[in-house]
Amino acid sequence: MRKLYLKLLLSVFLFCAQMNFAQSFSQNFDDITTLSASGWVMQNNSSPVGSLSWFQGTSTTATPTPGPFNSFNGAANSYIAVNFNSTGSTGTISNWLMTPNRTLRNGDVFTFYTRKPTIGGGQTDYPDRLEVRMSTNGASTNVGAGATAVGDFTTVLLSINPTLVANVYPQVWTKFTITVSGLPAPTSGRIAFRYFVTGAGSLGTNSDYIGIDQVDYTPYVCQAFAMTPSGSLANAQAGVAYTAQLTQTGALGAPNFMVTSGALPPGLSLSAAGTISGTPTATGTFNFTVTVNDASGCSGSASYSITSLCRSNVATLSDFPVLCTNSAIYTLSEGFPAGGTYSGTGVTGGQFDPAVGTQAITYTYTDPYGCTYSISKTIVVNPAITITAQPTGSTLCSGGSTQIFAAASNATGYQWQVDSGAGFTDITNSGIYSGASTSTLTITGAPASLNGSKYRMVATGLCEPAISNSAVLIVKSAPAITAQPGAKTVCAGAATTFSATVVNATGYQWQVDQGAGFTNISNGGIYSGVTSASLNITGVTTSMNGYVYRLIATGTCTPAAATTTAVLTVNSTSAPTGQATQSFNAGDALSALTVNGSNIKWYASAVDAALHQNELPAQTLIVNNTTYYATQTVSGCESTSSLAVLAYNVSLGTEQAAGHLKIQIYPNPARETVAFTGNAKISRVVIFSADARKAAEKTLNADRKINIQDLTQGIYLLQIFTDEGLQTVKLIKK
């Protein structure tokens, strides 16, 4: 295997050496006609294109026209030149000279010599500019179209006299050196000279004559890589963060590290900067090879190993609580990290039985990486205190006394505690309590505020204190009436309610005194609610005037006395007086009828008057030969009896009795139209609602009919105007 590896390295070295030899070139321009065969390309993109492109240099002894200077080396004319004739009399020169295609890489060195004629005293210098550009698009010779385009040659490596200033371009052979950099990786491309002058030409203010000689391209030679550290790296621990830094020498620019064979321990990774980091998730020895390379395509490798070990003991046990021998089965949860197992006497399925007494408990934990850890600790079990008698609650009346008792074995002391709603607190012998440090607690003169308090005894000894069950104290108060029923004044036939507010009562009873002493009231007839805090009376009669009522409240403790009595006063009012038959004029309202009494109300029936329902407005228009019923209200009470009044119109009565002039309507009730009978000539019909408001005014059509579809449902009065006078008729609209 070692021989094979060395053979492979030798092959790579030979290939790289051949590649470097093939990459390099040196051009002295002895004969520029041979450039094309060597891969050189010329392209004149000047605007306009002149009479000359790149040409063989001219020596100072040439005839008939000598040149401005001789070559840097070799024959006097062995250089390449370009001048203002690249364009017309005026224009922009963009004349390209492209080198052969090469694989370009960082560190490659490109050198050349250039100059222009020496400007003597009194001569004008016409500024020249030379750019060196790079294309990374393989063998492409695309320089675009036109004098300002650059095509694929977008990277400027060098610009001599970029702002076209006089006396800047060198006037003697001057060497320029360019080192290729910034490439992400070796790439195929070309380097090009661009003679680029604006305001150029024979009549321009810029462009003269320049030469280029001794162009050399030297590929970068990879340096020997050395990586540190080497061999085995520091040990790691499974589950513990790990870091190691690899470094190198020999890379050009920023190096890039990667694992090229084998593998790091799971959970670790190698960054491009050479940092191994992460948290191992497995144990064992892991071998791997790391290769580092640079942007020039050079690389080196080294073999490494990392051994990942188990951590030091990570298992811990918190202190166990002190248990009693009669404690409940205890679930063990003190081990950390979670997920391990417990073992020891009395341990089953992660639970410990305190009945076995004090024992050593071992916690064993296996981590996700297969490493096992153990730790042991003693759990202490003390003899139990046993409560042999539990306290029981008591029920007593406010101000009474009681005792609460409990007993315990193995106890060395007692402490009574009370919870009045905010948690248990210790009781001291003071006030209403005594015996707080014995097995019996005495409560004397218990106030009502202790109602619902919970009591328990804490017995102390070798074990943690034993706690008895809590006992609830019930302190009941005597019922009390906090609000008395008040006297009532009501109208005959009305309803009323007597009410009282009672606390601590378990029952109620209303009583009535009708003149022969108080007797209990039962639900029935006009009474209801006789066993609650409110007594309801419906349909009060005048016979109940002067009745006396009171409430009796009962409870566990001393019953409350009867409340103050309340007297019922019943008022009644008789019907108003007046003539039973009264006349009226057409268009009169009910208010025109004469009735003796106060606060008169009108109804359409005796039933409505007795029930005080469907009251008619006082402005209701009177209908001839109709009976109306009047009530009066005195001292806030409305009479249940009423005065019946028959209303008639004398002028209508005699004429209508004759028949031939009497007007009637049909149908009645009606929904859409109403027709009129009789011989009287009708000029118009005015329609009033029951409350005497004008609803509409109509004129009969040829059929002696009117349309009532626009009226809402209800009762209306029709005032009919005829040549014989005014008549009134009641209409019911469906």
Secondary structure, 3 states (H helix, E strand, C coil): CHHHHHHHHHHHHHHHHHHHHHHCEEECCCCHHHCHHHCCEEEECCEEECCCCCEECCCCCCCCCCCCCCCCCCCCCCCEEEEHHHEEEEEEEEEEEECCCEEECCCCEEEEEEECCCCCCCCCCCCCCEEEEEECCCCCCCCCCCCCCCCCCCEEEEEECCCCCCCCCCCCCEEEEEECCCCCCCEEEEEEEEEEEEEECCCCCCCCEEEEEEEEEECCCCCCCEEECCEECCCEECCCCEEEECEEECCCCCCEEEEEEECCCCCEEECCCCEEEECCCCCEEEEEEEEEECCCCCEEEEEEEEEEECCCCCCEECCCCCEECCCCCEECCCEECCCCEEECCCEECCEECHHHCCEEEEEEEECCCCCEEEEEEEECEECCCEEEECCCCEEEECCCCEEEECEEECCCEEEEEEECCCCCEECCCCCCEECCCCCEEEECCCCHHHCCCEEEEEEECCCCCEECCCEEEEEECCCEEEECCCCEEEECCCCEEEECEEECCCEEEEEEECCCCEEECCCECCEECCCCCEEEECCCCHHHCCCEEEEEEECCCCCCCCCCCEEEEEECCCCCECCCEEECCCCCEHHHCCCECCCCEEECCHHHHHHCCCCECCCCECCCCEEEEEECEECCEECCCCEEEEEECHHHHHHHHHCCCCCCEECCCECCEEEECCCCCEEEEEEEECCCCEEEEECCCCCCEEECCCCCCEEEEEEEEECCEEEEEEEEEC
